């Protein structure tokens, strides 16, 4: 499943994809250029404690990629949450947070499990 966020001009700002596996899932994030790599991306579900910062994997012509595994505990937190916040540091040394709605995530995960026979 995936979610894209675009600017008013149609340019993609952020893409999130979750692929399910028997023991959890894998999340792939595509973030825009202009982010300091050494600080990574810090995910936070609602107002819970932030998760560990994630390292960038590589950049493509469309943006920079971060991948990370989603264990069952993190998937349950995402299911019960309303917003996933991804905080980065821009090249101007300011924090920038991308909010991602989790509305519909539980239904999508349930459907993926049903399709996979789980």
C-alpha positions in Angstrom: 0.0 0.0 0.0 1.2 3.5 -0.6 0.5 7.2 0.0 1.8 10.1 -1.9 1.8 13.8 -0.8 2.0 16.3 -3.6 2.3 20.1 -3.8 -0.4 22.2 -5.4 1.7 22.2 -8.6 1.6 18.4 -8.7 5.2 17.8 -7.7 5.6 14.9 -5.3 6.7 15.9 -1.9 6.7 12.6 -0.1 5.8 9.0 -0.8 5.3 6.2 1.7 5.0 2.5 0.8 4.4 -0.4 3.2 4.9 -4.0 2.0 3.8 -6.8 4.3 5.8 -9.9 5.2 5.1 -12.9 7.4 6.9 -11.3 10.4 5.8 -7.7 9.9 6.4 -5.3 7.1 8.9 -3.0 5.3 8.3 0.7 5.0 9.9 2.7 2.2 10.0 6.5 2.3 10.8 8.8 -0.6 11.7 12.2 0.7 12.6 15.4 -1.2 16.1 16.8 -1.7 17.5 19.5 0.7 17.6 17.3 3.8 20.8 16.8 5.9 21.6 13.1 5.6 23.6 12.7 8.8 20.6 13.5 11.0 18.3 11.0 9.2 14.6 10.8 9.6 12.9 10.5 13.0 9.5 8.9 12.9 6.9 9.6 15.6 3.4 8.1 16.0 1.0 10.8 17.4 2.5 12.1 20.6 4.3 8.9 21.6 8.1 8.9 22.1 9.9 9.3 18.8 11.4 6.1 17.3 15.1 5.9 16.6 16.3 8.1 13.7 16.5 6.2 10.3 19.4 6.5 7.9 19.0 7.4 4.3 19.8 4.5 1.9 20.3 6.4 -1.4 19.0 9.1 -3.6 17.4 8.8 -7.0 16.4 11.5 -9.5 13.0 11.6 -7.7 14.2 12.0 -4.1 16.0 10.2 -1.3 15.0 6.8 0.1 14.8 5.4 3.6 13.7 1.8 4.3 13.1 0.2 7.6 11.5 -2.9 9.0 8.1 -2.7 10.8 7.9 -5.3 13.6 4.5 -6.3 14.9 4.7 -3.9 17.9 5.3 -0.9 15.5 2.5 -2.1 13.2 0.1 -2.2 16.1 1.1 1.4 17.1 0.5 2.5 13.6 -2.9 0.8 13.5 -4.0 2.6 16.7 -2.4 6.0 15.7 -3.9 8.9 13.7 -0.7 10.5 12.4 2.8 9.4 11.6 5.2 12.3 11.8 8.5 12.2 9.9 10.9 14.9 11.1 14.1 15.8 9.2 16.6 18.6 9.3 16.7 20.8 6.2 19.9 22.1 4.6 19.0 25.4 6.3 19.4 23.6 9.7 15.7 23.8 10.6 13.4 21.0 11.6 10.7 20.0 9.1 8.0 17.6 9.9 5.9 15.7 7.3 2.6 14.5 8.8 1.1 11.4 7.3 -2.5 10.4 8.0 -2.9 6.9 9.3 -6.7 7.0 8.5 -7.6 3.8 6.6 -4.3 2.0 7.5 -6.0 -0.7 9.6 -8.4 -1.5 6.8 -5.6 -1.6 4.3 -3.4 -3.9 6.5 -6.4 -6.2 7.1 -7.1 -6.4 3.4 -3.4 -7.1 2.6 -3.5 -9.9 5.2 -6.7 -11.3 3.7 -5.3 -11.3 0.2 -2.1 -13.0 1.5 -4.3 -15.6 3.2 -3.3 -14.5 6.7 
